[in-house]
Amino acid sequence: MAFQYINRNEHLPATASEISDRFNAHDAWEMTDSERLALIGLLAKLRPECAIEIGIYRAGSLSSLSRYCKKVYALDIDPTCESQFRGKFQNVEFVTGDSKQTLPQVLAKIEASQESLGLVLIDADHSREGIQHDIDSILRYTPSAPLYIVMHDSFNPECRKGIKEANWSISPHVHLVELDFVAGRFLTKEEPESYKQMWCGFGLAILLPEKRNGNVIVHENESLLYQTTLRHSVYGSDNWWNPTYLARELKYRAKCLLRRRAPGFYETLRRKWGTK
Ligand SMILES: C[S@@+](CC[C@H](N)C(=O)[O-])C[C@H]1O[C@@H](n2cnc3c(N)ncnc32)[C@H](O)[C@@H]1O
């Protein structure tokens, strides 16, 4: 992650020593400054009664969610997140497990208790299928208040595909989908292991209690930036005429089709072969 000037307490460095501190220590919040500001701005404006974070890691973004929301459900597959941060945030309920299973359970609980869900931050399984699964789970929920879905890493090609291919039209409550609410990053040599990879960026979807008229349009405010970057990135060979890519793409599409059309059979195969 590039330098982040705003610290996890949302403090802007004001002295020379605070600025040099920011250069010497990374606070392990996995978001850029523009993303932090956007998230804090949304939270401060919305003040959600209830929110969900999928992907805790070192509780960077969770610290802001906890500050602005009355109640937060924090989900992570890694049990050490819960043991590390339980007790540090009074209004956070930790849920450990794969979000494919835990998210539908949490949403059912929120629906049953009539809590007003105002924001979901998705930043967990970054595979195309993983993010799509998280979004599809949320789309089965009927919002009782405006619901903002913030999707991290929408600039990453796999995540972006997952967001684009989610079943947005299944929910009549979806009124807006924007892949580039905040634009992402093209990583430089300063992060040699990730050089020329594309990460970060916020996608945003807004669901309302009232039903929409017409179809859902998935907007891409920064499509030119995305396409140009993609051509120069490590993912540049992801083209239909590349046989490796084509084979991967066909396998993925067959899997999705099976999951949608025959979920029982898909689950049996998944358990048998241990595929994700
Ligand atoms: C990028 S980090 C989250 C960073 C955090 N939102 C922040 O900015 O401070 C991703 C987290 O998602 C978790 N994760 C990955 N796959 C998951 C899954 N299938 N279900 C739940 N959590 C998952 C990882 O354990 C990791 O802690």
The ligand as a Tripos MOL2 file, in Angstrom:
@<TRIPOS>MOLECULE
LIG
   27    29     1     0     0
SMALL
NO_CHARGES

@<TRIPOS>ATOM
      1 C1         -7.9990   -6.7620    2.4580 C.3       1 LIG1
      2 S1         -8.3370   -7.4630    4.0080 S.3       1 LIG1
      3 C2         -9.5190   -6.3540    4.7110 C.3       1 LIG1
      4 C3         -8.9280   -4.9930    5.0350 C.3       1 LIG1
      5 C4         -9.8080   -4.0720    5.8250 C.3       1 LIG1
      6 N1        -11.1230   -3.8860    5.2300 N.3       1 LIG1
      7 C5         -9.1380   -2.7210    5.9360 C.2       1 LIG1
      8 O1         -9.1200   -1.9560    4.9520 O.co2     1 LIG1
      9 O2         -8.6240   -2.4030    7.0040 O.co2     1 LIG1
     10 C6         -9.2680   -8.8890    3.5920 C.3       1 LIG1
     11 C7         -9.7790   -9.7240    4.7590 C.3       1 LIG1
     12 O3        -10.7960  -10.5870    4.2500 O.3       1 LIG1
     13 C8        -10.7230  -11.8330    4.8830 C.3       1 LIG1
     14 N2        -11.3470  -12.8470    3.9960 N.ar      1 LIG1
     15 C9        -10.8520  -13.4000    2.8620 C.ar      1 LIG1
     16 N3        -11.7140  -14.2860    2.3390 N.ar      1 LIG1
     17 C10       -12.8110  -14.2930    3.1420 C.ar      1 LIG1
     18 C11       -14.0490  -14.9880    3.1190 C.ar      1 LIG1
     19 N4        -14.3590  -15.8770    2.1620 N.pl3     1 LIG1
     20 N5        -14.9510  -14.7410    4.1160 N.ar      1 LIG1
     21 C12       -14.6710  -13.8590    5.1040 C.ar      1 LIG1
     22 N6        -13.5050  -13.1620    5.1670 N.ar      1 LIG1
     23 C13       -12.5820  -13.3740    4.2040 C.ar      1 LIG1
     24 C14        -9.2330  -12.0520    5.1280 C.3       1 LIG1
     25 O4         -9.0330  -12.9600    6.1920 O.3       1 LIG1
     26 C15        -8.7530  -10.6290    5.4340 C.3       1 LIG1
     27 O5         -8.7340  -10.3900    6.8230 O.3       1 LIG1
@<TRIPOS>BOND
     1     1     2 1
     2     2     3 1
     3     2    10 1
     4     3     4 1
     5     4     5 1
     6     5     6 1
     7     5     7 1
     8     7     8 2
     9     7     9 1
    10    10    11 1
    11    11    12 1
    12    11    26 1
    13    12    13 1
    14    13    14 1
    15    13    24 1
    16    14    15 ar
    17    14    23 ar
    18    15    16 ar
    19    16    17 ar
    20    17    18 ar
    21    17    23 ar
    22    18    19 1
    23    18    20 ar
    24    20    21 ar
    25    21    22 ar
    26    22    23 ar
    27    24    25 1
    28    24    26 1
    29    26    27 1
@<TRIPOS>SUBSTRUCTURE
     1 LIG1         1 GROUP 0 **** ****
